């Protein structure tokens, strides 16, 4: 009430905040509905399979490439820093911890956000502006059940798997540099990498992609389904989806890391 | 402005009772009331942004009104949940402005969609096939079964849209600008199909359009089942009396969400209102 009482400026602030609060509310409604649809039919198994193929298999080459080079780069950078303490043989543990805990999940999520949040937003956005979503509702199908839930399920299954692959390929990339350029033995590298990882790291490394998957798929669908204003609107929705999904990936990884660091 | 009484003995399929609706500050519908029975045709004319499409979407609950009531098949739909609406909507065929076809699936799957996805007794693609073929034969596009909507021309897409709208033989069909963006010849083909659908299945029609000729065709022509052609609606009963309305076609003109005119073609042509006159070509 104080805000209201302070007059014009307060009212303007409220006007400014209203759309933001309204869209957060809409996002919650969409998330709630798509999660509720997990427990009620009909389930569009075909659509889930197609989306798994698009999101999972489709992202595989780029995830492998990026995973390999991130392991490669971390090892090169870290070996230089570690050389000052004469601890280059520990490079495996650093690569393992950085990749499994943080970089593997975040890089994979960012790639999938760029590839699939945009893809989802533009596909649903185009369907929105060409009245296909209205047609779907008119013909007795819930667009959330048919479009959103399959994309959410597919992303939640595929992103953790992609992350595991990225982590593993990253470790191989690190090993390539450690063996060829730094001159570590195979045993030195892999033992230090293996011993560095605790149960906690694995849980953290798998929880993150799972949460990211919810955010990426739902943000993509959310902006897609809010598209108005023709093809220009589709472009705008796509951009917004990628930006929002990427920002949320960073916010959430910080939150989860904070929780897990305190667990020790 | 009293609603013209529909001949008795006809069930009211769609009724708007004082429906108002706004988008933010813009009034989309303002106290709209009318009703529609089997075999009736209602042609809604109006400038762009006058609330025509909103009216059509509100009729099947895609948009909810702020006040007033909408009855679809004698059931009030304004308070229903989306899941409850699915069943009721299966009795309505809709042609969307751009066809609204799903571009990720073939023409066959598009036309079969209403049969495959209805809440009661959904069919399989095999079961639906004869009906799909019949609907496509109706719009003379059987050969496009395996094609994707993107491979078709605008007029063909519109015809596939009609096939999808009528494949489940709904008693009520809504057409949103069926001829928008089409050349006059294709537009006439589309309208002829709509007349054919009305007269062979006795459906109720709500047609939203900007073209006066569309309404004129609906009002003055009938489909002759034996000859398979359109012919002027004969005035044999009334002897061609002025104001007779053999096709039970009512025109409705909308302006800024309000119904500013409602009546027969004859009354429309006789109207002195400047806005209403904009939709009637100057001749006669």
Contacts between the chains, C-beta under 8 A, distances in Angstrom:
chain1	res1	chain2	res2	distance
A	127	B	102	7.9
A	130	B	98	5.6
A	130	B	100	6.9
A	130	B	103	7.6
A	131	B	96	4.3
A	131	B	97	6.4
A	131	B	98	6.2
A	131	B	100	4.2
A	132	B	100	5.7
A	132	B	101	7.4
A	132	B	102	5.6
A	132	B	103	7.4
A	134	B	57	6.8
A	134	B	62	5.5
A	134	B	96	6.5
A	134	B	100	6.5
A	135	B	94	7.1
A	135	B	96	5.6
A	135	B	100	3.5
A	135	B	101	7.5
A	135	B	102	7.3
A	136	B	102	7.6
A	137	B	62	5.8
A	137	B	82	7.4
A	137	B	89	7.8
A	138	B	60	5.7
A	138	B	62	6.6
A	138	B	89	5.8
A	138	B	92	7.3
A	138	B	94	4.7
A	138	B	96	7.9
A	138	B	100	7.9
A	139	B	89	7.5
A	139	B	90	7.9
A	139	B	94	7.9
A	139	B	113	5.5
A	139	B	114	4.9
A	139	B	117	5.9
A	139	B	164	7.9
A	140	B	86	4.3
A	140	B	87	7.5
A	140	B	89	5.9
A	140	B	90	5.3
A	140	B	114	7.1
A	140	B	117	5.2
A	140	B	118	5.2
A	140	B	119	5.8
A	141	B	86	7.7
A	141	B	117	5.0
A	142	B	82	6.7
A	142	B	83	7.3
A	142	B	86	7.5
